[in-house]
């Protein structure tokens, strides 16, 4: 089976960033399928441009059996809404152009970027092959909730999203909340075409910890004897990053506690300004690290963090970092509602506080700091839960079967839609 995978990001374990595309592509390749990934060249967290692309429109290479085509897109897309719009239109257009000469039995496209999905659907019909839409984020709902989209345009984009959902041959949702959003947009007769394929624990990346690397990190960042509270990932618009540093301010009396923020994003500068203006000495900002180094970072950490604000349509999000934290045996403190809250409660591996509650987050961290036995128990429960139920290979296997079935039967007849 030949799969053309159009998406926003593709990072390997040697890089930092999101790994879903890599894990799915590697699983399919290892099971005998041909996978061609077409992706925007700038790194989704830092905006750093891929040097191999340069000023060319795209560059194609082989990465462990996967054909990877990186297309040019604006690299500075996180600092203004205008730059984001340019990124989310130019990237998809070039991705479709770079795909024209490639053969495929199935077209698989991710959303976001929002404008990639409609083009990928039309492209699949030109190729006369099935179209599978992977919905990774409620990006449109978030943008509307934040007032980033004018009301008339919001209505048009919502109608376009509904049109794409109904036209897709199959839809893969990444979280239960996103699955519910998709199903609510579909007519009852076609709701069974949506399936849940969650992010999971990446056993190949987190199989073991390099003790020498852990020691080097401990010495390099002066972590010896510290109670490390870690956040690892994008410091972006979707995260309530100021709650982290406000919680750090609440805990400045605990001299052994150190907050380590590992990653990059547009809200990093805001966090740094807060830390400097409040003269906090318990916060450490670490540049984005290679994915393969993260097990060592988690081995040095006692508690992990995540958060979302209220009222921004992010309750359906369940980021991959939750699986990383729990799979590494690190208990989680989460500020927010929705899928992440429910997941942590089921896992027994974390404490949940109200959205935007820095005092509550600090109190939860203090509880785990003062009760090592509770901390170990929660870490063990969360790790067992994730490893038993959410290994990435187990989660991707049903997706492989679905793609194989689609490739044999071809695309569905177009569904008539009323918008």
C-alpha positions in Angstrom: 0.0 0.0 0.0 1.3 3.5 -1.0 0.3 6.2 1.5 0.7 9.9 0.8 0.8 11.7 4.2 0.4 15.5 4.1 0.9 17.1 7.5 2.3 20.1 9.4 5.3 18.5 11.1 7.7 15.6 10.9 10.3 15.2 13.5 12.5 12.2 14.2 13.9 11.1 17.7 17.1 13.0 16.9 15.1 16.3 16.8 12.8 17.9 19.3 9.1 18.2 18.8 5.9 16.2 18.1 6.4 12.6 17.1 3.0 11.4 15.9 3.7 11.6 12.2 7.1 9.9 12.7 5.6 7.1 14.8 2.7 6.4 12.4 5.0 6.6 9.3 7.6 4.3 10.9 5.0 1.8 12.0 3.5 1.6 8.5 6.9 1.4 6.8 8.0 -1.4 9.2 4.9 -3.3 8.2 5.7 -3.3 4.5 3.9 -0.2 3.3 5.3 2.7 1.3 4.9 6.1 3.0 5.6 9.4 1.5 5.4 12.4 3.9 5.0 16.0 2.6 5.5 18.5 5.3 6.2 22.2 5.9 10.0 22.8 6.3 10.0 25.2 9.3 10.1 23.5 12.7 6.6 23.8 14.2 8.0 24.9 17.6 10.9 27.2 16.8 10.1 28.2 13.2 13.7 27.3 12.3 13.9 26.7 8.6 15.3 23.5 7.2 18.7 24.3 5.7 18.3 21.6 2.9 15.3 23.5 1.5 16.9 27.0 1.4 15.3 29.0 -1.2 14.0 26.1 -3.2 10.3 25.3 -3.2 10.8 21.8 -1.8 13.4 19.1 -1.1 12.9 15.4 -1.1 15.0 12.8 0.8 14.7 9.3 2.4 14.6 9.0 6.2 14.7 5.4 7.4 12.7 4.2 4.5 10.2 7.1 4.6 10.1 9.5 1.6 10.1 13.0 3.1 9.4 16.1 1.1 9.9 19.4 2.9 8.2 22.4 1.3 9.1 26.0 1.8 6.9 28.1 4.1 7.4 31.3 6.1 9.7 30.5 9.0 8.5 33.4 11.3 4.9 32.3 11.7 4.4 32.5 15.4 4.9 36.2 16.1 1.8 37.7 14.3 -1.5 36.5 13.1 -0.7 37.7 9.6 2.4 35.5 9.5 0.4 32.5 10.7 -2.1 33.1 7.9 0.7 33.2 5.4 2.2 30.0 6.8 -1.1 28.1 6.9 -1.9 29.0 3.2 1.5 28.9 1.5 2.6 25.7 3.1 -0.5 23.7 2.1 -0.4 25.0 -1.4 3.2 24.0 -1.9 2.6 20.7 -0.3 -0.1 19.9 -2.8 2.1 21.1 -5.7 4.9 18.9 -4.4 2.6 15.9 -4.3 1.4 16.0 -7.9 3.9 13.6 -9.3 3.7 11.1 -6.5 1.6 7.9 -6.7 -0.6 6.8 -3.9 -3.3 4.3 -2.9 -4.5 6.5 0.0 -4.2 10.2 0.8 -3.9 10.9 4.5 -3.9 14.6 5.5 -3.7 16.2 9.0 -5.6 19.2 10.3 -4.3 21.6 11.3 -3.1 23.3 9.1 -6.8 24.0 8.4 -6.4 24.8 4.7 -4.5 21.6 3.9 -7.6 19.4 4.3 -9.9 20.8 1.5 -7.0 20.8 -1.0 -6.0 17.2 0.0 -9.6 16.1 -0.5 -9.7 17.5 -4.0 -6.3 16.1 -4.7 -7.4 12.6 -3.7 -10.4 12.8 -6.1 -8.0 13.9 -8.9 -6.0 10.8 -8.1 -9.2 8.7 -7.6 -8.0 7.3 -4.3 -9.6 7.4 -0.8 -9.1 10.4 1.4 -8.5 10.1 5.2 -8.6 13.1 7.4 -6.6 13.1 10.6 -8.0 15.7 13.1 -5.2 16.5 15.6 -6.5 19.7 17.2 -9.7 21.8 17.5 -7.7 24.6 16.0 -10.7 26.4 14.4 -12.8 26.3 17.6 -9.8 27.6 19.5 -9.2 30.5 17.0 -12.9 31.4 17.2 -13.0 31.3 21.0 -9.9 33.6 21.1 -11.4 36.1 18.7 -8.7 35.4 16.1 -11.3 34.9 13.3 -13.8 37.6 12.3 -17.4 36.4 12.8 -18.4 36.3 9.1 -15.2 34.4 8.3 -15.8 32.1 11.3 -19.1 31.0 9.8 -17.6 30.3 6.4 -14.7 28.3 7.9 -17.0 26.3 10.1 -19.1 25.4 7.1 -15.9 24.5 5.1 -14.7 22.2 8.0 -18.1 20.5 8.1 -17.9 20.0 4.3 -14.5 18.4 4.6 -15.6 16.1 7.5 -18.6 14.9 5.4 -16.6 14.3 2.3 -13.7 12.4 3.9 -13.8 8.6 3.4 -12.6 8.1 6.9 -11.7 10.5 9.8 -9.1 9.8 12.5 -9.6 11.8 15.7 -6.7 12.1 18.2 -8.8 12.6 21.4 -12.3 11.6 22.6 -13.3 15.2 22.6 -12.2 15.7 19.0 -14.0 12.5 18.1 -17.2 13.9 19.6 -16.7 17.2 17.7 -16.3 15.3 14.5 -19.3 13.0 15.1 -21.5 16.0 15.9 -20.7 17.4 12.5 -21.6 14.3 10.5 -25.0 13.0 9.5 -26.1 10.0 11.5 -25.7 7.6 8.6 -22.0 8.3 8.2 -20.9 8.7 11.8 -19.3 5.2 11.8 -16.6 6.5 9.5 -14.9 8.3 12.4 -12.4 6.5 14.6 -10.2 7.3 17.5 -6.5 6.8 17.3 -5.0 8.6 20.3 -1.4 9.7 20.8 0.5 7.2 22.9 3.6 6.1 24.7 6.5 5.9 22.2 8.2 2.7 23.4 11.0 3.0 20.9 12.0 6.5 22.2 11.4 5.9 25.9 12.6 2.3 26.1 15.5 3.2 28.5 17.5 6.0 30.1 21.1 6.6 29.3 22.7 7.1 32.7 25.7 8.9 31.3 23.5 11.4 29.5 21.4 11.9 32.7 24.6 12.7 34.6 25.8 15.1 32.0 22.4 16.9 32.1 22.5 17.0 35.9 25.9 18.6 35.8 25.3 20.9 32.9 22.0 22.4 34.2 23.0 22.1 37.9 20.1 19.8 38.8 21.8 17.9 41.5 19.8 17.9 44.8 16.9 19.8 43.2 13.2 18.8 43.1 12.7 19.3 39.4 9.2 20.3 38.2 9.3 20.0 34.4 7.2 21.3 31.5 8.4 19.9 28.1 6.9 21.0 24.9 5.7 24.1 23.0 5.4 27.3 25.0 2.7 28.4 22.7 -0.8 30.0 22.4 -2.6 26.8 23.5 -0.8 26.6 26.8 -1.5 28.6 29.9 2.1 29.3 30.5 1.8 32.1 33.0 0.1 29.8 35.5 3.4 27.8 35.6 5.5 30.8 36.5 2.9 32.1 39.0 3.0 28.7 40.7 6.7 29.0 40.8 6.3 32.3 42.6 4.0 30.7 45.2 6.7 28.1 45.9 9.8 30.3 46.2 10.0 29.3 49.9 10.9 25.8 48.9 14.6 26.3 48.1 15.1 22.8 46.5 12.3 23.2 44.0 13.3 24.1 40.4 10.9 24.7 37.5 12.5 23.5 34.2 10.8 24.7 31.0 12.1 22.7 28.1 11.0 23.9 24.7 10.2 26.9 22.6 7.3 29.0 21.5 5.8 32.5 21.3 4.9 32.7 25.0 8.4 31.9 26.2 9.4 35.6 26.2 6.3 36.5 28.3 7.3 33.9 30.8 10.9 35.1 31.0 9.7 38.7 31.5 7.5 37.6 34.4 10.3 35.6 36.0 12.8 38.5 35.7 10.3 41.2 36.8 9.4 39.1 39.9 13.0 38.2 40.6 12.3 34.5 40.7 15.4 32.3 41.0 13.6 28.9 40.8 12.9 28.9 37.0 15.1 27.4 34.4 14.6 27.9 30.6 16.1 25.2 28.5 16.2 25.3 24.7 14.3 22.6 22.7 16.0 19.2 23.2 16.3 16.2 20.9 13.4 13.8 21.5 15.8 10.9 22.2 17.2 12.9 25.2 13.9 13.4 26.9 13.9 10.1 28.9 16.9 11.4 30.7 15.2 14.7 31.5 12.2 12.9 32.9 14.4 10.6 34.9 15.8 13.8 36.6 12.3 15.2 37.2 9.9 14.7 40.2 6.7 16.3 38.9 5.5 17.3 35.4 3.1 20.1 34.4 0.5 20.9 31.8 -2.3 23.4 31.6 -5.0 25.0 29.5 -7.1 28.1 30.0 -10.8 28.0 30.4 -13.2 29.0 27.7 -10.9 28.5 24.7 -12.3 25.3 23.2 -9.2 23.3 24.2 -11.0 20.9 26.5 -10.8 18.3 23.7 -7.0 18.4 23.7 -4.8 15.6 25.1 -1.3 16.4 24.3 1.4 13.8 23.7 3.4 15.1 26.6 0.9 13.5 29.0 1.8 10.1 27.7 5.5 11.0 27.9 5.2 12.1 31.5 3.2 9.2 32.7 5.1 6.6 30.7 8.3 7.8 32.3 6.8 7.4 35.8 6.5 11.1 36.5 3.3 12.2 38.3 1.5 15.1 36.6 -0.1 18.3 37.9 -2.7 19.6 35.4 -4.6 22.9 35.5 -7.7 22.7 33.3 -10.8 20.7 32.3 -11.7 18.2 29.6 -10.0 15.2 28.2 -6.7 15.6 30.0 -8.5 15.9 33.3 -10.5 12.7 32.7 -7.5 10.8 31.5 -5.4 11.7 34.5 -8.2 10.7 36.9 -8.5 7.3 35.1 -4.8 6.8 35.2 -4.3 7.6 38.8 -1.1 9.3 37.8 -1.8 13.0 38.5 -3.5 15.8 40.4 -5.9 18.1 38.8 -6.7 21.7 39.7 -9.0 24.3 38.3 -8.1 26.2 35.1 -5.7 29.2 35.6 -5.3 28.3 39.3 -1.7 29.0 40.1 -2.3 28.8 43.8 -3.9 25.4 43.4 -1.1 24.2 41.1 1.5 25.3 43.7 -0.4 23.5 46.4 -0.6 20.2 44.4 3.2 20.4 43.7 3.8 21.1 47.4 1.7 18.0 48.3 3.9 15.8 46.0 7.0 17.5 47.3 6.2 16.8 50.9 4.9 13.2 50.4 7.5 11.1 48.5 5.5 7.9 49.0 2.5 9.4 47.3 4.7 10.7 44.5 6.1 7.3 43.8 2.7 5.6 44.0 1.2 8.0 41.5 4.1 7.7 39.2 3.9 3.9 39.2 0.1 3.9 38.6 0.4 6.3 35.7 3.2 4.4 34.1 1.5 1.0 34.4 -1.7 2.5 32.9 -0.1 4.1 29.9 2.3 1.2 29.1 -0.5 -1.3 29.3 -3.1 0.6 27.3 -1.5 3.3 25.2 1.6 2.0 23.5 1.8 3.7 20.1 2.1 0.4 18.2 -1.1 -0.9 19.7 -3.0 2.3 18.9 -1.8 2.5 15.3 -2.5 -1.1 14.3 -6.3 -0.5 13.8 -5.4 2.6 11.7 -3.2 0.4 9.5 -6.1 -2.1 9.0 -8.5 0.7 8.1 -6.0 2.2 5.5 -5.4 -1.2 4.0 -9.2 -1.8 3.6 -9.7 1.6 2.0 -6.9 1.0 -0.4 -8.5 -2.2 -1.6 -12.0 -0.7 -2.0 -11.3 2.8 -3.3 -13.0 6.1 -2.5 -16.6 6.4 -1.5 -19.2 8.1 -3.6 -19.3 11.8 -2.8 -21.7 12.6 0.1 -24.3 15.2 -0.6 -24.0 18.0 1.9 -26.2 20.8 3.0 -24.4 23.7 4.6 
